[in-house]
């Protein structure tokens, strides 16, 4: 069963039917979609050196712009420890360069949350909670976070965390999924943001 079905429980059936198909993850099925990010914001300029470093780990990037093509691939797999995982591949096609923003998610049944390792190899860890809104959209928010240094994971104090907010929906009029990802910090403000839409021929 999809880790998202497990974490959402009965809420899963309240999502838009197309979101249910998207996050249902039938065994052996890979979700592939293409779309456009209407807006990508990279945050303060002084974070540029860190984001350049993060590109080496397929994490954040310093580029920004409007109407940037992208693709997304979600693949369900079994990790070396035997747990069910979902690999996220997001690629953004800027005019002069490609940027990736990848992650690996798995389920923590005891804490009733999703574990999200960001970057390849992982640079950050974030605990995620999932909720279905009254209009059938999927809302994701971050909780505790840690910096990943090889085998070691160091907790990040609340004031230094990058708080993640994600909302994904389905637009009947466009026959497309909508996506909004916003990462903010209590002291700095917006660190990273993108808004866009995408379509999958598989669904």
Secondary structure, DSSP 4 states (H G I P E B T S, - for coil): --HHHHHHGGGGGGS-HHHHHHHH--TT-EEEEEEEEEEEE---GGGHHHHHHHHTTTS--S--BSSEEEEEEEEEEE-TTS-EEEEEEEEEEETTEEEE--EEEEEETTTTEEEEEETTTT-EEEEEEEEE-TTS-EEEEEEEEEEEETTEEEEPPGGG--EEEEEEEEETTTTEEEEEEEEEETTTEEEEEEEEEEE-TT-
